[in-house]
Amino acid sequence: MTKLAYLTGEYPRATDTFIQREVAGLRAAGLDVLTCSIRRTDASHHVGAEQIKEAAQTFNVLPAALRPLRLLKAHAQLLARSPKRWFKALGLAAKTSPGGLKAFAYQMIYFAEAGMLAQHMQREEVSHLHNHIAKSSCTVAMLASEVSGIPYSFTLHGPDIFFEPIHWRLNEKIARASFVACISSFCRSQAMIFSEPEHWSKLHIIHCGVEPERYETRREPNSGKRLLFVGRLAAVKGLPILIEALQVTKTQGLRLTIVGDGPDRQTLEETVRKSGLADQVSFLGYRSQDEVAALLGENDVLVLPSFAEGVPVVLMEAMAAGLPVITTRIAGVSELVAHGQSGLLVAPGHVAALAAAIDEIASDSARASAMGRVGRETVLEGFRAHSEAARLAALFDAASNGTTLPCRPEPIGDGL
């Protein structure tokens, strides 16, 4: 049985339940998965029994590294076991520093953390390391792979990694990885920009996925008036645009439920009050997966006015629940949402376009219901968590055998 270490910056998190589902899918496929997190997640992210259980059995790298004697012992053992690997990893940390004293200091911190992770993996007899999110935690994964000799791979999401690919040495990470799981064709194309053609064959498309059986499809007509937003309350999600759009829509009786939390919550609540929408907009904070599933069943439309995304899992959840979605035409979103068929795509940052889309859905309940049915079929066809986990498991198996698998067919969304 392949024994994997699964690393990300923070695990488990209420906003990253797709990683939790992927881990469960890999375990169901017969893999032994040890979850690892750079930082220990705050209790506010443990919003359900599943998160609490995962948090209790996850190895937290940074807290371990902050114990000086334990850190020194780990690196001493690695140095004694293979001086050549230890010094090569130290050199790699220096080589991939983006420049400047502060950045170099961070690289040394990542190297220190890599030693803790490497020792943990060797003690647990891990055969492969996989990382989610290609920024700092992936730097730790790359260095831990170098110092331990355990091969690694990673899942590439975006969009933020593509803002600073040189800073995060995406090219080096791709070159050294056994394979890279890209969440969309758009994501894969960005990876191709920042890597040599000789490495393109290791860039595979593995969608984030959902469990459609969690979501019951609607049994009543869709009024299009109960809007739902689920996500982090941060600038990138474009919520001020949605609040402004509510003020100019023609549809009467609209209500918006906002699920999530984040740095902009207080500002957004104040904006809602000043806009005179306090009776129409509710802020619920974080909710568990089961609670989100229930809310999807109680509302009519999922609205996500983001400025930057990968392929949002919340859209998949809404579509699995049979809801039409309104979102922005960015990155890989059109690989999931077919405009006019499973939802409506609008220009990011465009208040009038978003308001018009809300009015369009609310004005035709039959069309809204039809969009919901198409959306669910789309998820069933290409975004099921267990199917994507099985594809990923096949990549782990191929990596362990030294074989190469072909890239999956082209995406099903937007007529591509």
Secondary structure as UniProt FT lines:
FT   STRAND          3..10
FT   TURN            14..15
FT   HELIX           17..28
FT   TURN            29..30
FT   STRAND          32..39
FT   HELIX           43..45
FT   HELIX           49..56
FT   STRAND          59..60
FT   HELIX           61..65
FT   HELIX           68..81
FT   HELIX           83..95
FT   HELIX           101..123
FT   TURN            124..125
FT   STRAND          128..132
FT   HELIX           136..148
FT   STRAND          152..156
FT   HELIX           160..163
FT   TURN            165..169
FT   HELIX           170..176
FT   STRAND          180..182
FT   HELIX           185..193
FT   HELIX           197..202
FT   STRAND          203..205
FT   HELIX           212..214
FT   STRAND          226..230
FT   HELIX           235..237
FT   HELIX           239..248
FT   STRAND          255..260
FT   TURN            263..264
FT   HELIX           265..274
FT   TURN            275..276
FT   TURN            278..280
FT   STRAND          281..285
FT   HELIX           289..298
FT   STRAND          301..304
FT   HELIX           313..320
FT   TURN            321..322
FT   STRAND          325..328
FT   TURN            331..332
FT   HELIX           333..335
FT   TURN            340..342
FT   STRAND          343..346
FT   TURN            348..349
FT   HELIX           351..362
FT   HELIX           365..382
FT   HELIX           385..401
FT   HELIX           413..415
//
